[in-house]
Amino acid sequence: MKPVISIQSTSTKHLTDAEKITAHERKVITEEKAAALRQAIDTCLAAHEAEAKRLAQDHNKKPEYIRSLLNQASNYISKCKPSLYNVLVHQKSKEMNDGKFTLP
């Protein structure tokens, strides 16, 4: 018969009242900082939107166009679907190679 290994129990540490108060104060401060950051970001985004509308009106462009320029995001879209040109090239390569060569 194999020896029985005793289960190691993990005891949870009970916080003292002072530690509970400190943890609560830390949580409140963190929440206040997060709220202030959200408010600052909202203000910045509103100013950014207003500036985009003003630029669009000044230069006779749509606000969406100005936003796309300000966004600095890539406008390239990779199309993974087959196109007519790719089908024609594929068929022509099959005709020329008589099925002797296939791409891996």
N, C-alpha and C positions, 0 to 999 in steps of 0.2 A: 504494500500500500504506500502511495506517495505521501510525503508530508504536506500538510495544509499550510499554505502561505496566508498569513493574516492580511486582511484588507487594510490599506493605509487610508485613513479617513483624513480629509482636509477640513480643518476647522475654519470657519469664516471669522475674520477679525471683526469684532464689534467696535464701532467707532464711539469715541467719547462724545459728550455733548459739545465740547469745544471744537472737535474735529468736524462734527456735523455742521455746526454754524459756519466754520471756515469753508467747507465744501460748498455750502449753499451760497455764501457770499461770492465765491469764485465763479459759481455757475451764473449768478445774476450779473456779475461784471462781464463775463464772456457773452451772455445774451445781449447786454447793452452795446458792447462793441460790435457785435454782428449786426444789430439793428442800425447802428450809426453807419456802418459800412454799406448796408443795403440802401439806406437813404442817400448817401453820397453818390453811389453808383446810379441810382434813379435820377438824381439831379444832373449828373454828367450825361446820361443818356438823353434826357429831355433837352439839354443844351445842344447836344450833338444833332438831335433830330431837327431842332429849330434852325441850326446853322445849315443843315442839308437843304431844308425847305427854302431858306433865303438864297443860297447859292443856286438852287434850281430855278428860282424865279429870276435871279439876276442874269443867268446865262441861257434862259429859255430851254431848259432840259427838265426831264421828269425827275422827281425826287428819288425814285427807285434807282435811276442811273447814277445819281450823285452818291447815294448810299452804297452802291456796288463799288464805286471808285474809292470811297472812304474806307470801306470794309477791308481792303487789301486781301481779299480771299481770291482764290484761283477761280477763273471763269471757264477753265477747260473742263470738258465733260468727256470721260472716256466711254465710248459706246462699245459694249461687248456683243451687241446683237449683230447678226450677219447683214451685210449690205449687198445690193445687187452687183456692185463692182467686184466684191470678194467672191461671189458665186461664179461670175463670169471668168475670173482669173483661175479659179479652182477647176472649172470645167475645161478650160483651154489647156491647163497644165496636164490634166488627165489625158486629153487627146494627144498632146505632143509627146508625152512620155509613154503612151500605150500601157499605162498601169505598171510600168517597170520600176518606177521610183515612187516611193511614198514618203511623206514627211513623218518623222517620229512623233 
